[in-house]
Amino acid sequence: MPLVNLDGVNIHYEDQGDGPVTYVYCHGLGGNSKFFEQKELDWYKARFRVITWDNRGLGRSGIAEEYSLPLYAKDLKLLLDYLSIDQAVLFGVSWGGVVVQRFALDYPEKCNALILDSTSSETNVAGSENWYMRGEIARLGPEAALQGRELEAAFAGHSTAGDNKVILEKDSYLESYVAQCRSTAGLREHPLTPQLNQLIMPILVVGGGKDVVAGAGGSVIIGRRVMNSTVNIFQEAGHGVYTSDRAGFKRVLLDFLDKQGIY
């Protein structure tokens, strides 16, 4: 099990495939890379050098004294440096897409291209409250956190925090999970949107028309803000287009990389 100490934090990663292009998978909020490795990796490693990793405090990575969006992005930068990877195609789903945006703003020289799936650069008031409450529900339990309160939906069809049971594999994941919930909630007052016009690398943005977690609005916002972007909304897909419409996503991904001269 590859585990490397990066600036005092043990980060788990997998390095598979020997394609000419490096493809980095960044997982969703409170998750890890196990699902991708078990269900998706074979197709990707036949075409790319694939790096998967678990965020600090989650999955097979070690816990840390601090958690923040810039630190998650810094961990990835240190990992790529450790693996002597100068540039990569960065794929981020949901929370992973937020990490990828922060990474691209902080370390643009490391980005060959970005693939942003079911994510956003900002959130509205209701969305912010829902993401914050996800962390509080995990920390305190639903009754104590909500106290009978019903959360407002962030968009039509939204599955609110109160509708979802929070099940973490280990108690040790709680601190990182809560930090990610709060970072996502913080996109209301500290959106990444105003900074996105700094990004000049090719960016593929995909969203699902039936995404009840993040909606497709965030994908549209990112596409409008970034000049060198390609936006695809898969009307029948849900949260995480790469799994809810595998064939469609793979077709669009390879076409995008081919047109950019990357693959």
C-alpha positions as CSV (number, residue, x, y, z in Angstrom):
1,M,0.0,0.0,0.0
2,P,1.9,3.1,-1.2
3,L,1.9,5.7,1.6
4,V,4.1,8.8,1.5
5,N,4.7,11.4,4.2
6,L,4.2,14.8,2.6
7,D,5.0,17.7,4.9
8,G,4.0,15.7,8.0
9,V,0.9,14.0,6.6
10,N,0.7,10.4,5.3
11,I,-1.0,10.3,2.0
12,H,-2.1,7.1,0.3
13,Y,-1.9,6.9,-3.5
14,E,-1.9,4.4,-6.3
15,D,0.1,4.8,-9.5
16,Q,-1.0,2.5,-12.4
17,G,-0.8,2.4,-16.1
18,D,2.0,3.7,-18.4
19,G,0.2,5.9,-20.9
20,P,1.9,9.0,-22.2
21,V,-0.6,11.3,-20.3
22,T,-1.1,11.3,-16.6
23,Y,-4.7,11.3,-15.3
24,V,-5.3,12.2,-11.7
25,Y,-8.5,11.2,-10.0
26,C,-9.8,13.4,-7.1
27,H,-12.6,11.9,-5.1
28,G,-15.8,13.4,-3.7
29,L,-16.6,14.8,-0.2
30,G,-15.8,12.5,2.7
31,G,-14.9,9.8,0.3
32,N,-11.8,8.1,-1.0
33,S,-10.5,6.5,-4.2
34,K,-11.5,2.9,-3.5
35,F,-14.6,2.9,-5.6
36,F,-12.8,4.3,-8.6
37,E,-10.0,1.8,-8.2
38,Q,-12.4,-1.1,-8.0
39,K,-14.9,-0.1,-10.6
40,E,-13.4,2.3,-13.1
41,L,-9.6,2.0,-13.0
42,D,-9.1,-0.7,-15.6
43,W,-10.4,1.4,-18.5
44,Y,-8.4,4.4,-17.5
45,K,-5.1,2.7,-16.9
46,A,-5.3,1.1,-20.3
47,R,-5.0,4.6,-21.7
48,F,-3.3,6.8,-19.2
49,R,-0.9,6.7,-16.3
50,V,-3.4,7.0,-13.5
51,I,-2.8,8.5,-10.1
52,T,-5.5,8.0,-7.4
53,W,-5.1,9.4,-3.9
54,D,-7.1,9.8,-0.7
55,N,-7.4,13.2,0.9
56,R,-5.8,13.8,4.3
57,G,-7.9,12.3,7.1
58,L,-9.9,10.1,4.8
59,G,-9.6,6.6,3.3
60,R,-6.2,5.1,3.7
61,S,-4.4,8.4,4.3
62,G,-3.4,9.6,7.8
63,I,-5.1,12.1,9.9
64,A,-3.7,15.7,10.2
65,E,-3.6,18.5,12.6
66,E,-5.2,20.9,10.1
67,Y,-7.7,20.7,7.3
68,S,-8.5,23.3,4.7
69,L,-9.1,23.6,0.9
70,P,-5.6,25.0,0.2
71,L,-4.0,22.2,2.3
72,Y,-5.9,19.5,0.3
73,A,-4.6,21.1,-2.9
74,K,-1.1,21.4,-1.5
75,D,-1.1,17.7,-0.6
76,L,-1.8,16.9,-4.3
77,K,1.0,19.2,-5.5
78,L,3.5,17.6,-3.1
79,L,2.4,14.2,-4.3
80,L,2.9,15.0,-8.0
81,D,6.3,16.5,-7.1
82,Y,7.2,13.3,-5.2
83,L,6.2,11.2,-8.3
84,S,8.1,13.5,-10.6
85,I,5.0,14.4,-12.6
86,D,5.4,17.8,-14.2
87,Q,1.9,18.1,-15.7
88,A,-1.3,16.1,-15.5
89,V,-4.9,16.0,-16.5
90,L,-6.7,16.7,-13.3
91,F,-10.2,15.1,-12.9
92,G,-12.3,16.1,-9.9
93,V,-15.8,14.9,-9.1
94,S,-18.0,17.0,-6.8
95,W,-15.8,18.1,-3.8
96,G,-12.9,16.8,-5.9
97,G,-13.7,19.4,-8.5
98,V,-13.4,22.1,-5.9
99,V,-10.0,20.8,-4.9
100,V,-9.0,20.7,-8.6
101,Q,-10.1,24.3,-9.0
102,R,-8.1,25.4,-6.0
103,F,-5.1,23.4,-7.2
104,A,-5.3,25.0,-10.7
105,L,-5.4,28.5,-9.2
106,D,-2.5,27.8,-6.9
107,Y,-0.3,25.6,-9.2
108,P,-1.4,26.3,-12.8
109,E,2.0,25.1,-14.1
110,K,1.1,21.5,-13.1
111,C,-2.1,21.4,-15.1
112,N,-2.3,20.0,-18.6
113,A,-6.1,20.2,-18.5
114,L,-8.9,20.1,-16.0
115,I,-12.0,17.8,-16.0
116,L,-14.7,19.1,-13.6
117,D,-17.6,16.7,-13.0
118,S,-20.7,17.7,-11.0
119,T,-19.1,20.5,-9.1
120,S,-19.3,24.3,-8.6
121,S,-17.2,27.3,-7.9
122,E,-19.8,28.9,-5.6
123,T,-23.0,28.2,-3.7
124,N,-26.1,30.1,-2.9
125,V,-27.4,30.7,0.7
126,A,-29.5,27.6,0.9
127,G,-26.7,25.5,-0.6
128,S,-24.3,26.9,1.9
129,E,-26.6,26.1,4.8
130,N,-27.1,22.6,3.6
131,W,-23.4,21.8,3.2
132,Y,-22.6,23.3,6.6
133,M,-25.4,21.2,8.2
134,R,-24.1,18.0,6.6
135,G,-21.1,18.4,8.7
136,E,-23.1,19.3,11.8
137,I,-25.3,16.3,11.3
138,A,-22.3,14.0,11.1
139,R,-20.8,15.7,14.2
140,L,-23.8,16.0,16.4
141,G,-26.4,13.7,15.0
142,P,-29.5,14.8,13.0
143,E,-31.8,15.5,16.0
144,A,-29.3,17.7,17.8
145,A,-28.1,19.4,14.6
146,L,-31.4,20.1,13.0
147,Q,-33.6,20.5,16.2
148,G,-36.8,20.0,14.1
149,R,-35.7,22.5,11.5
150,E,-36.4,21.8,7.8
151,L,-33.6,23.0,5.4
152,E,-34.5,24.9,2.3
153,A,-33.7,23.3,-1.0
154,A,-30.8,25.0,-2.9
155,F,-32.5,24.3,-6.3
156,A,-35.5,22.5,-7.7
157,G,-35.2,18.8,-7.0
158,H,-32.4,19.2,-4.5
159,S,-31.9,16.5,-1.9
160,T,-31.3,18.5,1.3
161,A,-28.8,17.6,4.0
162,G,-31.7,16.4,6.2
163,D,-32.7,13.9,3.6
164,N,-29.4,12.0,3.7
165,K,-27.9,9.8,6.3
166,V,-24.3,10.5,7.0
167,I,-22.4,7.2,7.3
168,L,-18.6,7.5,7.7
169,E,-16.5,4.3,7.6
170,K,-14.4,5.3,10.5
171,D,-14.7,7.8,13.4
172,S,-11.3,9.2,12.4
173,Y,-12.8,10.5,9.1
174,L,-15.1,13.0,10.9
175,E,-12.7,15.9,11.2
176,S,-11.8,15.9,7.6
177,Y,-15.4,15.4,6.5
178,V,-16.6,18.3,8.6
179,A,-13.8,20.5,7.2
180,Q,-14.8,19.6,3.6
181,C,-18.5,20.4,4.4
182,R,-17.5,23.8,5.8
183,S,-15.2,24.6,2.9
184,T,-18.0,23.8,0.5
185,A,-20.4,26.0,2.5
186,G,-17.7,28.7,2.5
187,L,-18.0,29.0,-1.3
188,R,-20.9,31.3,-0.6
189,E,-18.8,34.0,1.1
190,H,-15.6,33.0,-0.6
191,P,-16.4,31.8,-4.1
192,L,-13.8,30.7,-6.5
193,T,-15.8,32.1,-9.4
194,P,-14.1,35.6,-9.5
195,Q,-10.7,33.9,-9.8
196,L,-11.6,31.5,-12.6
197,N,-10.8,33.9,-15.4
198,Q,-7.1,33.4,-14.4
199,L,-7.2,29.8,-15.7
200,I,-5.9,29.4,-19.2
201,M,-5.5,25.6,-19.5
202,P,-8.2,23.6,-21.4
203,I,-11.1,22.8,-19.1
204,L,-13.9,20.2,-19.7
205,V,-17.0,20.8,-17.5
206,V,-19.7,18.2,-17.2
207,G,-22.9,18.1,-15.2
208,G,-25.9,15.9,-14.8
209,G,-29.4,17.2,-15.5
210,K,-30.7,14.9,-12.8
211,D,-28.1,15.7,-10.2
212,V,-30.0,16.1,-6.9
213,V,-26.8,16.8,-4.9
214,A,-25.1,19.7,-6.7
215,G,-27.3,20.3,-9.7
216,A,-26.0,21.4,-13.1
217,G,-26.1,25.1,-12.4
218,G,-22.5,25.2,-11.0
219,S,-21.2,23.6,-14.2
220,V,-22.9,26.4,-16.3
221,I,-21.4,29.1,-14.0
222,I,-17.9,27.7,-14.4
223,G,-18.3,27.4,-18.2
224,R,-19.4,31.0,-18.4
225,R,-16.4,32.2,-16.4
226,V,-13.6,30.3,-18.0
227,M,-12.7,31.2,-21.6
228,N,-11.0,28.0,-22.6
229,S,-13.8,25.7,-21.5
230,T,-16.1,23.0,-23.0
231,V,-19.4,22.4,-21.2
232,N,-21.5,19.3,-21.5
233,I,-24.7,18.8,-19.6
234,F,-25.8,15.2,-19.7
235,Q,-29.6,15.6,-19.2
236,E,-30.2,12.1,-18.0
237,A,-27.2,11.7,-15.8
238,G,-27.1,12.2,-12.0
239,H,-24.3,13.2,-9.6
240,G,-21.0,12.1,-11.0
241,V,-21.4,11.9,-14.7
242,Y,-18.3,9.6,-15.0
243,T,-20.3,6.8,-13.3
244,S,-23.9,7.7,-14.1
245,D,-23.2,7.9,-17.9
246,R,-20.0,6.0,-18.3
247,A,-20.1,5.6,-22.1
248,G,-21.1,9.2,-22.7
249,F,-18.5,10.6,-20.4
250,K,-15.7,8.5,-21.9
251,R,-16.6,9.5,-25.4
252,V,-16.7,13.2,-24.5
253,L,-13.5,12.9,-22.4
254,L,-11.4,11.3,-25.2
255,D,-12.9,13.7,-27.8
256,F,-12.0,16.7,-25.7
257,L,-8.4,15.5,-25.1
258,D,-8.0,14.7,-28.7
259,K,-9.1,18.2,-29.8
260,Q,-6.7,19.7,-27.4
261,G,-3.8,17.6,-28.7
262,I,-3.3,16.0,-25.3
263,Y,-4.3,12.4,-26.1
